[in-house]
């Protein structure tokens, strides 16, 4: 569990009509984003002293970010292909005395990283599917079908937000150990690892709010045309909700990849464990250079994922989703 | 070319649902669509919540049937000398995280909001540590925190004539070391939240401040910060809620050591339940979880009140 909770991706509620949906490539102009000025005015930026100061501060910040945020990852990339002795003797050396690409292969094959990698992929995929199904069907019922009692139900879902998941660790573990009604034991099964992720009130609320903003006329028109609940869901609502499905998916996959405490508890069998859980155990018995290669491999996929979907992660900060 | 009569519109095959009697047809949709949510929330959220209340007043060891013991679990937890240590350490972690971690994202975001070119690059870099799996980050930092003079951080400190610092091996250095890593890992997310608020500050406010003769500092102090006061309060509460549940860092860096200097409340819960030599003490673990949950619920309540006020 990281110190600060994930930033809440405040998804732009829906465009008024599907035609107005923002196309991926389209960039809004600066003026659109209310960016005609920042804290400093155009006039101030032209003053030589302010200009110098701004260059220093902005440039300094960029250097700081590169060193502090990117630095450890670059260091990891370098040290993953550096022989152990080299890293130990001169950890800050810029150039290694000889590259050891073999480390990556040793990590992948010999310490069986591939197994834990695929375990992580399976758990992330299952977690994604569960969260998706629950959030979308739940949001659809609560927002559009609205059966009797749905307000109470929504309140019950939201109430779980008050209970942090880590606090439920022990009762959840005992529940999974002996499932109600069926008495199956989901400990050491991937189902036990990813099904609980579906109980995310945050996702349900996010999707419901998105559905609340869908144009009612389209839904009413579909109803008049004789659409039943299933067809309305499949042919009308789902195609219109791609933006929110993207957001939920991206955050679900990344969260599953980062998760530690729940898989630690529910998957005691090393052959089932994901990277997060297995790496700390491997660290005690693996040579340093191979271990660093394993760490590098373990964070390549999340980094690549982030670079591909960066707009979803950073959108709020760049375009201003929190409207005053 | 022969003109053919337009093909007769295929009569739409009526689906199974449409052939049901009307009353049933209206009910079948909501019922089917509710199943996933009811099952998943029921099994993995509502039932464990109810169960934690039941278990906190029971003696459970999974072998013999659970036995009602009243408030004994709570009493046992409160009498545990480690509880005081764990609470103190958690508070210390929270305080350090506030001192070290709280101002950093705000300062970064304020500067970044005034960057004209390549702000995306700044945001990308700031957010990058957030996507690194925490276990990977901790293992990497654990190596950086090597107490030898040749450790990564001690080498850097050596360049400016400081150190070596014993980092994780010293009870008074261990917690700050954990907080620094946690700040590195989490600051980017908060930066994005602040940035979202900062780019929507209305330009007229800055224009007006300039008319009144405000310099850059005065604008930051009297316009920028007051405009994001609400978000600052939200991130403050979120951070406190997050730090109260800190587990991964103390578990992986030091496993509560040295000398219990980094034993946090949640780590104690984990140790009661899963690292007990005499078998899991699930009753004590849930009792302590509930006490933590009660404290957090108060904070969450404040959080929801605040966010609701700001979203109206």
Interface residues (C-beta under 8 A of the other chain):
Chain A: X1 X2 X3 X4 X5 X6 X7 X8 X10 X33 X34 X35 X36 X37 X38 X39 X40 X41 X44 X45 X50 X54 X57 X58 X61 X62 X65 X66 X68 X69 X70 X72 X73 X75 X76 X88 X89 X90 X91 X92 X130 X133 X134 X137 X138 X140 X141 X145 X147 X153 X156 X157 X160 X161 X162 X163 X164 X166 X167 X168 X169 X170 X171 X172 X173 X174 X175 X176 X177 X179 X180 X195 X196 X198 X199 X201 X204 X226 X228 X229 X230 X231 X233 X254 X257 X258 X260 X261 X265 X275 X276 X277 X279 X280 X283 X288 X291 X292 X295 X298 X299 X302 X303 X305 X306 X307 X310 X313 X314 X316 X317 X318 X319 X320 X321 X322 X323 X324
Chain B: X15 X17 X18 X25 X27 X28 X29 X30 X32 X33 X34 X35 X36 X37 X40 X41 X43 X44 X45 X46 X47 X48 X49 X51 X52 X55 X60 X62 X97 X101 X108 X109 X110 X111 X112 X113 X114 X115 X116 X119 X120 X121 X122 X123 X124 X125 X126 X127 X128 X129 X130 X131 X132 X133 X134 X135 X136 X137 X138 X139 X140 X141 X142 X143 X144 X150 X151 X152 X155 X156 X179 X182 X183 X184 X185 X186 X187 X188 X189 X190 X191 X192 X193 X194 X195 X196 X197 X199 X200 X201 X202 X203 X206 X207 X210 X216 X219 X220 X223 X224 X227 X231 X235 X238 X239 X241 X242 X243 X245 X246 X247 X248 X249 X252 X266 X269 X270 X273 X274 X282 X285 X286 X289 X290 X292 X293 X296 X297 X300 X301
